[in-house]
Amino acid sequence: MTASPLRPLSRGWLLASCVPVLLVLGMAVSVPASSPGAPTAATAATAATASGAGMPGMPGMAHPAGAPEGLGRGLAAEQDGYRLNVVTCGVPAGRPTAFRFTITGPGGAPVTDFAVHQTKKLHFYAIRTDLTGFQHLHPELADDGTWTADLAALTPGGWRLYADFVPNTGPHAPELVLSRTVAVPGQDAPVPLPAPAGSTTVDGYTVDLSARPMAGAHQLVASISRDGRPVTDLQPYLDAYAHLSAFHEGDQALAHLHPTGTVDGDHGGPTLTFQALFAEPGDWRVFLQFRTAGQLHTAELTLHVD
């Protein structure tokens, strides 16, 4: 499936302000790669940024109609008449960036009314092409419909940025995930994806994943311990005791999951059960976020899906 052609931006000033950058990006595509016959990740991301589609050779994908919640998706800039438009022209390497963007609706105007889901009006993710540098942010919305996401410093290379939201159009409004790619200038140094593993440690906490996930619906269980003892003081985070984001190696499809069960104060754990819905087999880089004593922890590991 290829991404649908993108309409011109609804604001002439926005397009005009970004034309010089897009021209530069277009020129960058023709620069030879550092290794014969293979473009660098940064060059590939540049081509994708200019077109608004997915990475070259990785077609953009919209969320399939009727697909279940959590299914890997988010590889298109436009879906169901909603479009992610980048306002910030250029993202520098090595320093924080106030990244600005808008979501325009079917009529072409910026959307200013969003439903609250998972305690926020919009969730914003950033991941590098090699699935490093994960960020999960909650941007601020201005009255004119411009969102500002305070990105921590990005390393050189290709990045995909996702906006996850629900338009406030009624009780059955769909959750949408749109994304764009950006190229951060500088020498790209890809990091090999770590081998699949069932356990990892972060901030003194050990996270174990059990069950062998498969493409489609499957149960995934996470257990959290510290110093060999089960953890039972998880605090609510986004209306649940954990949040799991997973990105597919290759096309960067996104799946995000919450554990089943209800929240009852600061008494979560040690076991969290997810209804895992992965769109396709392969290796997925998983980021499990949970909170204890007011601190947010992010555990990372690679999960193989059959």
Helices and strands as residue ranges (DSSP letters): H 12-29, H 41-51, E 78-79, E 82-86, E 97-104, E 122-128, E 135-137, E 140-141, E 146-151, E 157-165, E 176-184, E 199-202, E 205-210, E 216-226, E 229-230, E 243-248, E 254-257, E 271-278, E 282-292, E 295-305
